[in-house]
Amino acid sequence: MTTDAEKPEKRKSPSADRVREHLANERTYLAWMRSGIALMGFGVLIVRLRILRPPLAPQGPGNGWKLGLAFSLVGLLTVMLSTQHYLVVRRDIDEDAYEPADRWVILSSLAVILLGIGVVYYVFTIPLDSLNSVIVE
């Protein structure tokens, strides 16, 4: 005869709803990671395109590097904040206390709007002559 103390403990299996919530949280996290990586890549692209100039037309670096740096920093911040948000939502799902946070939507929307304004400003303020003189080796 075995007593209750001698029986191996059975691990409580998560419900299908809870598994779905965690998987949705993970998909959202991965989407934020892709967005952050894309922003960083776009920042590098902006800086690299500004550097690709023919040697016969030397010009200063201009302000393009600042825009590229802004994209890269916002991308890095997106990666860091998405990781933190993923962990918070994961804990809230486990505790059955999840409440959606509108601040992340507003914050990311403002960041993308500001970067978009920067791109539009940058595109319309650079001289058209410099756009035709790019040589790729």
Beta strands, then each sheet from edge to edge (+ up, - down):
end
